[in-house]
Amino acid sequence: MSTAPTSFGAQDFYRDLHLVFDATLARTAGQPVLVDALLGQAFDSFHGNVPLQCEDEPALACQRGCGACCSLRVAATAPEVWLMARFLRAVAPRLLARGVDLLRRVREANAATHGLSEPQRVALNQPCAFVAQGVCVVYPVRTLACRGHASHDAQACADAALGRCDEVPHSHGHRQLRALVQNAMQSSLRSAGLAWGLYELNQALVIAADHPGAEAAWLAGEDVLAPAALNEVPADEMAAVFDRLQPTPRH
């Protein structure tokens, strides 16, 4: 189900989507299908509304095979981690037969970047573990962070990746929608008593791979991905914002 922004603005979109997420979480509580249902709504809402939000922007420079931004740190919610972990388990054997060991690549990327700040990570220019032979092999289940990172200038992206410039003309519409959808989902997860933070993707996927029962533990209310948590914005500050924006349930 896609919830579109209206003339009432971003807060109304956020609150409407929050209620949609709330209903899904209540209906699927404790079930593995929760992840698929929640992210299906999140991704549909994002992609269904990008054309409207970006109609006055210049054309995007992003295209297949361009991986200039694929060395940046990726922040993901727990549902996104579980969806991608499932996908990796499903495609890893076929890719391994073609010489691509995805889990090894994730472990190596995590070992190289663990504990680095964002500027240090940019300077390291560590390639994304999921770009293999010029293609993103997890594209169907890529995170909201990846979906919301879009540029109007490919050369600026390439220069930024090499440390030659700091400013890249990003799509405001993509960024705003990513933030609205992601924050509404995080707040709804919090209201449902589930771990709702953001996690560094590589480390979170290593945790998921090393602990087969991690998703079930998360569904039971544990923050099993806590070692991979990103804490640039304190949780209490985020929670206070979510409380101020809490929607009124419909009857």
C-alpha positions, -999 to 999 in steps of 0.1 A, spaced: 0 0 0 14 34 -10 6 65 9 10 97 -11 20 131 1 -8 156 -4 -12 193 -2 -12 190 36 26 184 35 53 162 48 40 158 83 6 145 71 24 120 48 46 109 77 16 104 101 -5 86 75 23 62 67 30 57 104 -6 46 108 -2 22 79 29 7 95 12 5 129 -17 -16 114 8 -39 96 28 -44 128 -3 -52 148 -15 -77 122 18 -95 118 33 -92 153 59 -120 160 57 -134 125 85 -135 99 60 -121 74 62 -88 93 95 -80 76 81 -85 41 49 -67 47 65 -37 64 92 -32 38 68 -38 9 48 -8 22 79 12 28 94 6 -7 61 11 -24 55 44 -6 90 56 -16 90 46 -52 53 55 -57 59 91 -46 94 99 -60 80 111 -94 57 136 -77 83 149 -53 110 152 -80 90 165 -109 106 200 -107 142 186 -103 168 181 -131 172 146 -145 191 121 -125 226 111 -135 224 77 -118 224 47 -141 232 10 -142 268 2 -137 276 35 -119 290 27 -84 306 60 -75 287 63 -43 289 27 -34 318 32 -9 297 52 15 286 38 48 250 24 46 226 28 76 198 3 77 169 -6 100 166 -41 114 138 -52 89 161 -42 60 189 -62 75 167 -93 79 154 -90 43 189 -87 29 202 -115 50 175 -138 37 183 -127 1 220 -134 6 212 -169 19 191 -175 -12 215 -162 -39 249 -170 -23 251 -206 -36 245 -195 -72 269 -166 -70 295 -188 -53 294 -211 -83 303 -180 -105 332 -171 -82 315 -145 -61 316 -153 -24 292 -127 -10 295 -135 27 333 -134 25 331 -100 8 308 -87 35 332 -99 62 362 -84 45 344 -51 41 333 -51 77 369 -59 89 382 -30 68 357 -4 79 346 -14 114 349 15 138 357 41 112 340 75 112 321 86 81 350 109 69 375 80 75 353 57 55 351 81 26 389 85 26 393 47 26 370 44 -4 362 8 5 341 -7 -23 306 -20 -15 306 -58 -9 276 -61 -31 289 -46 -63 302 -75 -83 313 -75 -119 299 -40 -122 264 -48 -109 247 -45 -75 237 -81 -68 213 -71 -40 195 -44 -60 160 -58 -55 164 -56 -17 186 -26 -14 181 -3 16 161 29 18 195 46 22 206 34 -12 172 41 -28 172 77 -14 208 85 -25 204 100 -60 226 125 -79 222 150 -107 259 150 -116 278 118 -122 312 136 -125 307 153 -91 300 118 -76 332 105 -91 352 134 -79 337 131 -44 346 94 -43 382 104 -50 382 132 -24 384 160 -50 352 177 -39 328 178 -10 295 189 -27 274 167 -49 240 179 -62 217 153 -47 180 149 -53 161 167 -25 130 147 -33 147 114 -29 164 124 3 132 138 18 111 108 10 138 84 23 138 103 56 100 104 59 95 67 51 124 56 73 115 77 103 78 67 101 89 31 101 113 35 130 87 53 151 62 26 144 87 -1 153 94 17 185 56 19 193 54 -19 187 82 -26 212 107 -37 186 143 -24 182 140 6 160 175 20 156 198 23 126 227 -1 121 258 -2 100 249 -26 72 280 -47 69 284 -54 106 247 -61 110 248 -86 82 277 -104 98 258 -106 130 228 -120 111 250 -146 94 267 -157 126 235 -160 146 208 -179 127 181 -171 153 188 -134 153 157 -124 133 134 -145 156 151 -129 187 144 -94 172 108 -103 166 106 -112 203 118 -78 213 156 -82 216 180 -57 201 203 -83 187 220 -59 162 230 -35 190 268 -40 184 263 -25 149 242 5 161 249 39 147 245 66 174 253 99 158 219 111 169 212 100 205 182 76 208 165 98 234 166 128 210 151 107 182 124 93 206 114 128 216 109 138 180 89 107 173 67 114 204 60 149 191 50 136 157 30 106 170 -2 103 149 -37 100 164 -51 65 158 -81 63 135 -114 48 148 
